[in-house]
Amino acid sequence: GEKNEYVGGFGGGHLHAESFEAVQAHEEERRRLAAEVKEARAEMKRERASLKERAAGTHDAGVWTSSLLRGDERFTSTD
């Protein structure tokens, strides 16, 4: 017999579902998850840039020299 199947999906993937609404619901979920992944990647990129910036600051000769000149003062507690 003939089957009424709705085919949907993007990027080469195809979803076979019982109704057009099911395909639309699946596509909405896919878009939501894709947006979450995109945001997570952007956050990771921001974090990596922040770490690189801090690492560059710790290797700066001026910072190293000033902490060396302070000597043991940096180890004293401010309590």
C-alpha positions in Angstrom: 0.0 0.0 0.0 0.8 3.6 -0.3 2.2 5.4 2.7 1.7 9.1 3.5 5.2 10.1 4.8 6.5 13.6 5.2 10.2 14.1 4.5 12.0 17.0 6.0 15.4 18.0 7.3 18.3 20.2 6.2 22.0 19.5 5.6 21.5 16.3 3.8 19.7 14.5 6.6 16.1 13.4 6.0 13.5 12.9 8.6 10.6 10.6 7.8 7.6 11.4 10.0 3.9 10.7 10.2 2.9 14.3 9.6 4.1 17.7 8.5 3.7 19.0 12.0 6.0 16.3 13.3 8.6 17.3 10.8 8.2 21.0 11.8 8.5 20.1 15.5 11.7 18.1 14.8 13.1 21.0 12.8 12.3 23.5 15.6 14.2 21.2 18.1 17.1 21.0 15.7 17.3 24.7 15.4 17.1 25.2 19.2 19.9 22.7 19.7 22.0 24.3 17.0 21.6 27.7 18.7 22.8 26.1 22.0 25.9 24.6 20.3 26.6 28.0 18.6 26.4 29.8 22.0 28.6 27.2 23.7 31.2 27.6 21.0 31.1 31.4 21.2 31.5 31.2 25.1 34.5 28.8 24.7 36.1 31.2 22.2 35.6 34.1 24.6 37.1 32.1 27.4 40.1 31.1 25.3 40.7 34.7 24.4 40.5 35.8 28.0 43.0 33.1 29.0 45.4 34.1 26.3 45.1 37.7 27.4 45.9 36.8 31.0 48.7 34.6 30.0 50.2 37.4 27.9 50.1 39.6 31.0 51.9 37.1 33.2 54.7 36.8 30.7 55.1 40.6 30.4 58.5 41.6 31.7 57.2 44.7 33.5 54.8 42.6 35.6 57.5 40.1 36.4 60.0 42.8 37.3 57.5 44.7 39.6 56.6 41.5 41.4 60.3 40.7 41.8 61.0 44.1 43.2 58.3 43.8 45.8 60.1 40.8 47.1 58.5 39.0 50.1 55.8 41.7 50.4 53.6 39.8 48.1 53.5 36.9 50.5 52.4 38.8 53.5 48.8 38.5 54.6 46.6 41.6 54.7 44.4 40.2 57.4 
